[in-house]
């Protein structure tokens, strides 16, 4: 099964010049801990609630800080034609619950989450991702 078969296609994004307050508001409304940062349709990073709450607060930055100052630019992503087991491995290794999905033109086309894997696949695939995500330590940047 391919990532494109289980991913969510309607993805809320933020632009790098938007204030982190807007990113946080989008996350709250979507009940998500991260949101892709795009320049047009091109994925340029991810910003997480942790980036805002920990990195931003630790630096004394306020809600008007541009997303680009707190986002992670070297984010892990999946390709829409990747096998879902490859996406689960990437989630496990990076210890993330959501992966942005790009197409052959490097354009953001969706997002795949642990929830998508658990709903749409066998328990082994979702379990593989969850096992790595649940491990202590790691960078937790996305």
OpenMM code with the backbone's topology and positions (N, CA, C; nanometers):
from openmm import Vec3, app, unit

residues = "UNK UNK UNK UNK UNK UNK UNK UNK UNK UNK UNK UNK UNK UNK UNK UNK UNK UNK UNK UNK UNK UNK UNK UNK UNK UNK UNK UNK UNK UNK UNK UNK UNK UNK UNK UNK UNK UNK UNK UNK UNK UNK UNK UNK UNK UNK UNK UNK UNK UNK UNK UNK UNK UNK UNK UNK UNK UNK UNK UNK UNK UNK UNK UNK UNK UNK UNK UNK UNK UNK UNK UNK UNK UNK UNK UNK UNK UNK UNK UNK UNK UNK UNK UNK UNK UNK UNK UNK UNK UNK UNK UNK UNK UNK UNK UNK UNK UNK UNK UNK UNK UNK UNK UNK UNK UNK UNK UNK UNK UNK UNK UNK UNK UNK UNK UNK UNK UNK UNK UNK UNK UNK UNK UNK UNK UNK UNK UNK UNK UNK UNK UNK UNK UNK UNK UNK UNK UNK UNK UNK UNK UNK".split()
positions = [
    Vec3(0.0848, -0.1173, 0.0000),
    Vec3(0.0000, 0.0000, 0.0000),
    Vec3(0.0899, 0.1244, 0.0000),
    Vec3(0.0498, 0.2247, -0.0758),
    Vec3(0.1275, 0.3475, -0.0902),
    Vec3(0.0766, 0.4560, 0.0036),
    Vec3(0.1651, 0.5491, 0.0387),
    Vec3(0.1311, 0.6595, 0.1277),
    Vec3(0.0115, 0.7383, 0.0731),
    Vec3(0.0064, 0.7593, -0.0576),
    Vec3(-0.1031, 0.8377, -0.1169),
    Vec3(-0.2402, 0.7775, -0.0882),
    Vec3(-0.2441, 0.6469, -0.0580),
    Vec3(-0.3705, 0.5792, -0.0319),
    Vec3(-0.4234, 0.6023, 0.1097),
    Vec3(-0.3376, 0.6456, 0.2015),
    Vec3(-0.3801, 0.6627, 0.3406),
    Vec3(-0.3640, 0.8058, 0.3924),
    Vec3(-0.2923, 0.8900, 0.3186),
    Vec3(-0.2621, 1.0252, 0.3672),
    Vec3(-0.3859, 1.1148, 0.3661),
    Vec3(-0.3783, 1.2195, 0.4445),
    Vec3(-0.4787, 1.3253, 0.4432),
    Vec3(-0.4358, 1.4268, 0.3389),
    Vec3(-0.5238, 1.4603, 0.2478),
    Vec3(-0.4892, 1.5505, 0.1375),
    Vec3(-0.5146, 1.6972, 0.1691),
    Vec3(-0.6145, 1.7255, 0.2487),
    Vec3(-0.6485, 1.8637, 0.2815),
    Vec3(-0.5644, 1.9067, 0.4020),
    Vec3(-0.4526, 1.9734, 0.3738),
    Vec3(-0.3557, 2.0064, 0.4784),
    Vec3(-0.3493, 2.1572, 0.4993),
    Vec3(-0.3668, 2.1995, 0.6232),
    Vec3(-0.3487, 2.3403, 0.6589),
    Vec3(-0.1992, 2.3684, 0.6638),
    Vec3(-0.1574, 2.4788, 0.6067),
    Vec3(-0.0164, 2.5164, 0.6082),
    Vec3(-0.0031, 2.6604, 0.6563),
    Vec3(0.1194, 2.6982, 0.6882),
    Vec3(0.1512, 2.8373, 0.7190),
    Vec3(0.2676, 2.8804, 0.6316),
    Vec3(0.2787, 3.0101, 0.6146),
    Vec3(0.3877, 3.0698, 0.5388),
    Vec3(0.4975, 3.1116, 0.6373),
    Vec3(0.6219, 3.1190, 0.5936),
    Vec3(0.7315, 3.1506, 0.6851),
    Vec3(0.7243, 3.2901, 0.7469),
    Vec3(0.6529, 3.3832, 0.6825),
    Vec3(0.6447, 3.5187, 0.7365),
    Vec3(0.5233, 3.5394, 0.8271),
    Vec3(0.4386, 3.4387, 0.8417),
    Vec3(0.3235, 3.4511, 0.9315),
    Vec3(0.3701, 3.4462, 1.0765),
    Vec3(0.2981, 3.5127, 1.1669),
    Vec3(0.3356, 3.5064, 1.3092),
    Vec3(0.3073, 3.3682, 1.3681),
    Vec3(0.3894, 3.3281, 1.4640),
    Vec3(0.3715, 3.1972, 1.5267),
    Vec3(0.2361, 3.1861, 1.5965),
    Vec3(0.1773, 3.2973, 1.6351),
    Vec3(0.0442, 3.2943, 1.6965),
    Vec3(-0.0566, 3.2338, 1.5996),
    Vec3(-0.0472, 3.2667, 1.4702),
    Vec3(-0.1386, 3.2086, 1.3713),
    Vec3(-0.1131, 3.0597, 1.3548),
    Vec3(0.0125, 3.0197, 1.3547),
    Vec3(0.0449, 2.8770, 1.3454),
    Vec3(-0.0144, 2.8030, 1.4653),
    Vec3(0.0000, 2.8597, 1.5833),
    Vec3(-0.0542, 2.7972, 1.7042),
    Vec3(-0.2065, 2.7883, 1.6967),
    Vec3(-0.2703, 2.8908, 1.6442),
    Vec3(-0.4155, 2.8904, 1.6292),
    Vec3(-0.4602, 2.7813, 1.5327),
    Vec3(-0.3891, 2.7653, 1.4213),
    Vec3(-0.4212, 2.6592, 1.3259),
    Vec3(-0.4068, 2.5224, 1.3922),
    Vec3(-0.2990, 2.5034, 1.4711),
    Vec3(-0.2769, 2.3763, 1.5385),
    Vec3(-0.3890, 2.3476, 1.6372),
    Vec3(-0.4322, 2.4498, 1.7102),
    Vec3(-0.5400, 2.4333, 1.8068),
    Vec3(-0.6688, 2.3911, 1.7362),
    Vec3(-0.7031, 2.4589, 1.6279),
    Vec3(-0.8254, 2.4274, 1.5539),
    Vec3(-0.8213, 2.2885, 1.4905),
    Vec3(-0.7029, 2.2459, 1.4471),
    Vec3(-0.6886, 2.1150, 1.3819),
    Vec3(-0.6576, 2.0039, 1.4820),
    Vec3(-0.6394, 2.0393, 1.6074),
    Vec3(-0.5996, 1.9436, 1.7105),
    Vec3(-0.4748, 1.8675, 1.6664),
    Vec3(-0.3749, 1.9449, 1.6201),
    Vec3(-0.2488, 1.8876, 1.5711),
    Vec3(-0.1326, 1.9568, 1.6398),
    Vec3(-0.0239, 1.8842, 1.6559),
    Vec3(0.0942, 1.9390, 1.7216),
    Vec3(0.1979, 1.9948, 1.6268),
    Vec3(0.1693, 1.9880, 1.4958),
    Vec3(0.2640, 2.0408, 1.3981),
    Vec3(0.1883, 2.0835, 1.2727),
    Vec3(0.2528, 2.1717, 1.1974),
    Vec3(0.1927, 2.2199, 1.0734),
    Vec3(0.3041, 2.2464, 0.9720),
    Vec3(0.2834, 2.2063, 0.8473),
    Vec3(0.3860, 2.2315, 0.7454),
    Vec3(0.4003, 2.3802, 0.7140),
    Vec3(0.5227, 2.4187, 0.6833),
    Vec3(0.5517, 2.5558, 0.6403),
    Vec3(0.5830, 2.5473, 0.4912),
    Vec3(0.5134, 2.6284, 0.4132),
    Vec3(0.5301, 2.6230, 0.2688),
    Vec3(0.5608, 2.7603, 0.2107),
    Vec3(0.6272, 2.7563, 0.0963),
    Vec3(0.6490, 2.8741, 0.0138),
    Vec3(0.5794, 2.8402, -0.1177),
    Vec3(0.4595, 2.8922, -0.1374),
    Vec3(0.3756, 2.8445, -0.2464),
    Vec3(0.3308, 2.7040, -0.2109),
    Vec3(0.3562, 2.6084, -0.2985),
    Vec3(0.3257, 2.4676, -0.2698),
    Vec3(0.4482, 2.3885, -0.2280),
    Vec3(0.5624, 2.4555, -0.2178),
    Vec3(0.6876, 2.3881, -0.1842),
    Vec3(0.7049, 2.3814, -0.0331),
    Vec3(0.7266, 2.2610, 0.0176),
    Vec3(0.7504, 2.2403, 0.1608),
    Vec3(0.8886, 2.2934, 0.1961),
    Vec3(0.8942, 2.3832, 0.2945),
    Vec3(1.0247, 2.4358, 0.3368),
    Vec3(1.0541, 2.4057, 0.4835),
    Vec3(0.9576, 2.3491, 0.5549),
    Vec3(0.9818, 2.3161, 0.6948),
    Vec3(0.8558, 2.2741, 0.7668),
    Vec3(0.8712, 2.2545, 0.8975),
    Vec3(0.7596, 2.2221, 0.9865),
    Vec3(0.7760, 2.3078, 1.1105),
    Vec3(0.6633, 2.3448, 1.1688),
    Vec3(0.6676, 2.4113, 1.2994),
    Vec3(0.5773, 2.3314, 1.3923),
    Vec3(0.6257, 2.3109, 1.5132),
    Vec3(0.5515, 2.2312, 1.6108),
    Vec3(0.5115, 2.3171, 1.7295),
    Vec3(0.4178, 2.2635, 1.8061),
    Vec3(0.3797, 2.3309, 1.9293),
    Vec3(0.5002, 2.3390, 2.0233),
    Vec3(0.5860, 2.2399, 2.0177),
    Vec3(0.7080, 2.2402, 2.0992),
    Vec3(0.8038, 2.3500, 2.0553),
    Vec3(0.8170, 2.3709, 1.9231),
    Vec3(0.9010, 2.4801, 1.8731),
    Vec3(0.8557, 2.6124, 1.9327),
    Vec3(0.7247, 2.6329, 1.9328),
    Vec3(0.6699, 2.7591, 1.9817),
    Vec3(0.6823, 2.7698, 2.1327),
    Vec3(0.6375, 2.6655, 2.2032),
    Vec3(0.6321, 2.6714, 2.3497),
    Vec3(0.7682, 2.6623, 2.4156),
    Vec3(0.8566, 2.5815, 2.3630),
    Vec3(0.9856, 2.5619, 2.4286),
    Vec3(1.0929, 2.6502, 2.3654),
    Vec3(1.1153, 2.6336, 2.2359),
    Vec3(1.2210, 2.7114, 2.1703),
    Vec3(1.1885, 2.8611, 2.1744),
    Vec3(1.0650, 2.8964, 2.1400),
    Vec3(1.0267, 3.0379, 2.1369),
    Vec3(1.0298, 3.1026, 2.2738),
    Vec3(0.9714, 3.0359, 2.3716),
    Vec3(0.9682, 3.0927, 2.5066),
    Vec3(1.1084, 3.1000, 2.5652),
    Vec3(1.1903, 2.9966, 2.5412),
    Vec3(1.3270, 2.9957, 2.5935),
    Vec3(1.4083, 3.1125, 2.5390),
    Vec3(1.3787, 3.1526, 2.4169),
    Vec3(1.4487, 3.2662, 2.3561),
    Vec3(1.3824, 3.3997, 2.3866),
    Vec3(1.2714, 3.3958, 2.4603),
    Vec3(1.2009, 3.5184, 2.4944),
    Vec3(1.1245, 3.5796, 2.3778),
    Vec3(1.0873, 3.4981, 2.2811),
    Vec3(1.0184, 3.5472, 2.1628),
    Vec3(0.8671, 3.5493, 2.1852),
    Vec3(0.8017, 3.6455, 2.1256),
    Vec3(0.6585, 3.6629, 2.1443),
    Vec3(0.5740, 3.6058, 2.0316),
    Vec3(0.4426, 3.6234, 2.0410),
    Vec3(0.3491, 3.5660, 1.9438),
    Vec3(0.3591, 3.6262, 1.8031),
    Vec3(0.4218, 3.7417, 1.7892),
    Vec3(0.4367, 3.8037, 1.6568),
    Vec3(0.5637, 3.7590, 1.5846),
    Vec3(0.6412, 3.6713, 1.6465),
    Vec3(0.7637, 3.6200, 1.5846),
    Vec3(0.7284, 3.5461, 1.4559),
    Vec3(0.7989, 3.5725, 1.3463),
    Vec3(0.7710, 3.4988, 1.2224),
    Vec3(0.8012, 3.3497, 1.2379),
    Vec3(0.7187, 3.2694, 1.1757),
    Vec3(0.7332, 3.1240, 1.1786),
    Vec3(0.8752, 3.0820, 1.1407),
    Vec3(0.9355, 3.1484, 1.0430),
    Vec3(1.0697, 3.1087, 0.9949),
    Vec3(1.1739, 3.1075, 1.1061),
    Vec3(1.1542, 3.1879, 1.2121),
    Vec3(1.2524, 3.1939, 1.3204),
    Vec3(1.2464, 3.0723, 1.4131),
    Vec3(1.1356, 2.9989, 1.4121),
    Vec3(1.1206, 2.8844, 1.5028),
    Vec3(1.1001, 2.7513, 1.4322),
    Vec3(1.0776, 2.7531, 1.3018),
    Vec3(1.0488, 2.6286, 1.2296),
    Vec3(1.1736, 2.5423, 1.2163),
    Vec3(1.1510, 2.4153, 1.1917),
    Vec3(1.2570, 2.3215, 1.1590),
    Vec3(1.2599, 2.3118, 1.0074),
    Vec3(1.3723, 2.3482, 0.9476),
    Vec3(1.3775, 2.3513, 0.8013),
    Vec3(1.4224, 2.2197, 0.7388),
    Vec3(1.4908, 2.1371, 0.8118),
    Vec3(1.5363, 2.0095, 0.7554),
    Vec3(1.4455, 1.8962, 0.8037),
    Vec3(1.3185, 1.9072, 0.7704),
    Vec3(1.2207, 1.8117, 0.8221),
    Vec3(1.2206, 1.6808, 0.7422),
    Vec3(1.1806, 1.5767, 0.8097),
    Vec3(1.1664, 1.4450, 0.7494),
    Vec3(1.0317, 1.4428, 0.6778),
    Vec3(1.0293, 1.3863, 0.5564),
    Vec3(0.9021, 1.3773, 0.4851),
    Vec3(0.8946, 1.2442, 0.4116),
    Vec3(0.7756, 1.2151, 0.3656),
    Vec3(0.7519, 1.0952, 0.2854),
    Vec3(0.7159, 1.1391, 0.1441),
    Vec3(0.7327, 1.0494, 0.0515),
    Vec3(0.6870, 1.0726, -0.0866),
    Vec3(0.5534, 0.9995, -0.1033),
    Vec3(0.4687, 1.0547, -0.1876),
    Vec3(0.3360, 0.9956, -0.2033),
    Vec3(0.3407, 0.8533, -0.2597),
    Vec3(0.4489, 0.8169, -0.3289),
    Vec3(0.4600, 0.6817, -0.3828),
    Vec3(0.5435, 0.5884, -0.2946),
    Vec3(0.5822, 0.6352, -0.1742),
    Vec3(0.6507, 0.5483, -0.0778),
    Vec3(0.5549, 0.4406, -0.0289),
    Vec3(0.6075, 0.3265, 0.0056),
    Vec3(0.5307, 0.2222, 0.0708),
    Vec3(0.5017, 0.2679, 0.2141),
    Vec3(0.3869, 0.2325, 0.2663),
    Vec3(0.3523, 0.2785, 0.4009),
    Vec3(0.4492, 0.2269, 0.5067),
    Vec3(0.5095, 0.1124, 0.4837),
    Vec3(0.6071, 0.0625, 0.5810),
    Vec3(0.7304, 0.1526, 0.5849),
    Vec3(0.7661, 0.2128, 0.4713),
    Vec3(0.8776, 0.3079, 0.4679),
    Vec3(0.8417, 0.4340, 0.5466),
    Vec3(0.7191, 0.4800, 0.5322),
    Vec3(0.6738, 0.5973, 0.6082),
    Vec3(0.6741, 0.5665, 0.7573),
    Vec3(0.6294, 0.4481, 0.7942),
    Vec3(0.6292, 0.4084, 0.9354),
    Vec3(0.7720, 0.4050, 0.9898),
    Vec3(0.8653, 0.3558, 0.9106),
    Vec3(1.0059, 0.3536, 0.9523),
    Vec3(1.0595, 0.4949, 0.9730),
    Vec3(1.0264, 0.5844, 0.8814),
    Vec3(1.0711, 0.7236, 0.8944),
    Vec3(1.0139, 0.7869, 1.0212),
    Vec3(0.8868, 0.7623, 1.0488),
    Vec3(0.8246, 0.8147, 1.1710),
    Vec3(0.8968, 0.7611, 1.2936),
    Vec3(0.9225, 0.6320, 1.2936),
    Vec3(0.9880, 0.5683, 1.4065),
    Vec3(1.1275, 0.6250, 1.4297),
    Vec3(1.2069, 0.6341, 1.3226),
    Vec3(1.3441, 0.6834, 1.3341),
    Vec3(1.3498, 0.8293, 1.3773),
    Vec3(1.2586, 0.9105, 1.3243),
    Vec3(1.2595, 1.0533, 1.3569),
    Vec3(1.1785, 1.0843, 1.4827),
    Vec3(1.1088, 0.9854, 1.5352),
    Vec3(1.0222, 1.0004, 1.6523),
    Vec3(0.9196, 1.1110, 1.6321),
    Vec3(0.8473, 1.1035, 1.5202),
    Vec3(0.7416, 1.1990, 1.4890),
    Vec3(0.6109, 1.1255, 1.4625),
    Vec3(0.5013, 1.1928, 1.4891),
    Vec3(0.3683, 1.1351, 1.4715),
    Vec3(0.3049, 1.1711, 1.3376),
    Vec3(0.3614, 1.2695, 1.2689),
    Vec3(0.3072, 1.3146, 1.1408),
    Vec3(0.4217, 1.3424, 1.0447),
    Vec3(0.4035, 1.3030, 0.9202),
    Vec3(0.5026, 1.3308, 0.8161),
    Vec3(0.4348, 1.4066, 0.7021),
    Vec3(0.4934, 1.5181, 0.6603),
    Vec3(0.4428, 1.5811, 0.5385),
    Vec3(0.4734, 1.4900, 0.4208),
    Vec3(0.3891, 1.4957, 0.3192),
    Vec3(0.4047, 1.4104, 0.2011),
    Vec3(0.4237, 1.5006, 0.0794),
    Vec3(0.5275, 1.4688, 0.0014),
    Vec3(0.5551, 1.5447, -0.1204),
    Vec3(0.5390, 1.4545, -0.2422),
    Vec3(0.5121, 1.5176, -0.3566),
    Vec3(0.4957, 1.4424, -0.4805),
    Vec3(0.6231, 1.4461, -0.5629),
    Vec3(0.6160, 1.3978, -0.6855),
    Vec3(0.7348, 1.3898, -0.7706),
    Vec3(0.7897, 1.5270, -0.8088),
    Vec3(0.7094, 1.6320, -0.7977),
    Vec3(0.7571, 1.7690, -0.8241),
    Vec3(0.8046, 1.8397, -0.6967),
    Vec3(0.8170, 1.7619, -0.5874),
    Vec3(0.8613, 1.8157, -0.4582),
    Vec3(0.7589, 1.9125, -0.3974),
    Vec3(0.6325, 1.8989, -0.4372),
    Vec3(0.5252, 1.9830, -0.3865),
    Vec3(0.4534, 1.9111, -0.2715),
    Vec3(0.4133, 1.9864, -0.1700),
    Vec3(0.3369, 1.9275, -0.0605),
    Vec3(0.2020, 1.8811, -0.1156),
    Vec3(0.1684, 1.7546, -0.0912),
    Vec3(0.0409, 1.7024, -0.1418),
    Vec3(-0.0422, 1.6363, -0.0325),
    Vec3(0.0116, 1.6282, 0.0896),
    Vec3(-0.0642, 1.5673, 0.1977),
    Vec3(0.0181, 1.5536, 0.3231),
    Vec3(-0.0410, 1.4846, 0.4193),
    Vec3(0.0280, 1.4550, 0.5444),
    Vec3(-0.0200, 1.3172, 0.5891),
    Vec3(0.0718, 1.2396, 0.6437),
    Vec3(0.0351, 1.1073, 0.6930),
    Vec3(0.0664, 1.1030, 0.8421),
    Vec3(-0.0277, 1.0514, 0.9189),
    Vec3(-0.0131, 1.0492, 1.0643),
    Vec3(-0.0201, 0.9054, 1.1166),
    Vec3(0.0166, 0.8902, 1.2430),
    Vec3(0.0009, 0.7604, 1.3080),
    Vec3(-0.1441, 0.7156, 1.3013),
    Vec3(-0.2356, 0.8108, 1.3170),
    Vec3(-0.3781, 0.7788, 1.3088),
    Vec3(-0.4156, 0.7230, 1.1731),
    Vec3(-0.3621, 0.7837, 1.0657),
    Vec3(-0.3891, 0.7331, 0.9307),
    Vec3(-0.3400, 0.5893, 0.9179),
    Vec3(-0.2178, 0.5634, 0.9673),
    Vec3(-0.1620, 0.4288, 0.9586),
    Vec3(-0.2440, 0.3285, 1.0389),
    Vec3(-0.2894, 0.3686, 1.1566),
    Vec3(-0.3636, 0.2737, 1.2398),
    Vec3(-0.5031, 0.2467, 1.1843),
    Vec3(-0.5647, 0.3450, 1.1206),
    Vec3(-0.6979, 0.3259, 1.0623),
    Vec3(-0.6931, 0.2454, 0.9327),
    Vec3(-0.5904, 0.2680, 0.8530),
    Vec3(-0.5902, 0.2165, 0.7169),
    Vec3(-0.5002, 0.0960, 0.6921),
    Vec3(-0.4222, 0.0541, 0.7909),
    Vec3(-0.3270, -0.0542, 0.7675),
    Vec3(-0.3371, -0.1584, 0.8776),
    Vec3(-0.2539, -0.2606, 0.8643),
    Vec3(-0.2494, -0.3626, 0.9690),
    Vec3(-0.1812, -0.3059, 1.0934),
    Vec3(-0.2009, -0.3707, 1.2034),
    Vec3(-0.1459, -0.3226, 1.3300),
    Vec3(0.0062, -0.3215, 1.3320),
    Vec3(0.0714, -0.4069, 1.2540),
    Vec3(0.2174, -0.4134, 1.2536),
    Vec3(0.2791, -0.2835, 1.2022),
    Vec3(0.2218, -0.2255, 1.0973),
    Vec3(0.2765, -0.1029, 1.0397),
    Vec3(0.2636, 0.0131, 1.1377),
    Vec3(0.1453, 0.0327, 1.1922),
    Vec3(0.1249, 0.1396, 1.2897),
    Vec3(0.2082, 0.1145, 1.4152),
    Vec3(0.2161, -0.0104, 1.4573),
    Vec3(0.2953, -0.0450, 1.5756),
    Vec3(0.4419, -0.0149, 1.5571),
    Vec3(0.4926, -0.0373, 1.4369),
    Vec3(0.6332, -0.0070, 1.4062),
    Vec3(0.6608, 0.1421, 1.4264),
    Vec3(0.5723, 0.2253, 1.3748),
    Vec3(0.5904, 0.3697, 1.3895),
    Vec3(0.5766, 0.4109, 1.5356),
    Vec3(0.4740, 0.3602, 1.6025),
    Vec3(0.4483, 0.3980, 1.7411),
    Vec3(0.5614, 0.3561, 1.8329),
    Vec3(0.6212, 0.2422, 1.8072),
    Vec3(0.7314, 0.1955, 1.8911),
    Vec3(0.8462, 0.2959, 1.8938),
    Vec3(0.8854, 0.3459, 1.7781),
    Vec3(0.9942, 0.4433, 1.7719),
    Vec3(0.9555, 0.5773, 1.8286),
    Vec3(0.8330, 0.6210, 1.7990),
    Vec3(0.7856, 0.7500, 1.8495),
    Vec3(0.7824, 0.7501, 2.0015),
    Vec3(0.7498, 0.6367, 2.0597),
    Vec3(0.7349, 0.6264, 2.2053),
    Vec3(0.8667, 0.6100, 2.2804),
    Vec3(0.9754, 0.5856, 2.2094),
    Vec3(1.1050, 0.5669, 2.2750),
    Vec3(1.1505, 0.6984, 2.3392),
    Vec3(1.2088, 0.6918, 2.4581),
    Vec3(1.2625, 0.8144, 2.5187),
    Vec3(1.3825, 0.8662, 2.4403),
    Vec3(1.4023, 0.9957, 2.4487),
    Vec3(1.5168, 1.0572, 2.3812),
    Vec3(1.4809, 1.1017, 2.2425),
    Vec3(1.5818, 1.1280, 2.1630),
    Vec3(1.5590, 1.1723, 2.0267),
    Vec3(1.5518, 1.3229, 2.0186),
    Vec3(1.5417, 1.3715, 1.8953),
    Vec3(1.5462, 1.5151, 1.8742),
    Vec3(1.4103, 1.5822, 1.8895),
    Vec3(1.3030, 1.5115, 1.8645),
    Vec3(1.1667, 1.5662, 1.8769),
    Vec3(1.1544, 1.7031, 1.8116),
    Vec3(1.2036, 1.7157, 1.6899),
    Vec3(1.2009, 1.8453, 1.6232),
    Vec3(1.0854, 1.8635, 1.5287),
    Vec3(1.0009, 1.7655, 1.5121),
    Vec3(0.8963, 1.7791, 1.4116),
    Vec3(0.7663, 1.7284, 1.4644),
] * unit.nanometer
topology = app.Topology()
chain = topology.addChain("A")
for resn in residues:
    res = topology.addResidue(resn, chain)
    for name in ("N", "CA", "C"):
        topology.addAtom(name, app.Element.getBySymbol(name[0]), res)
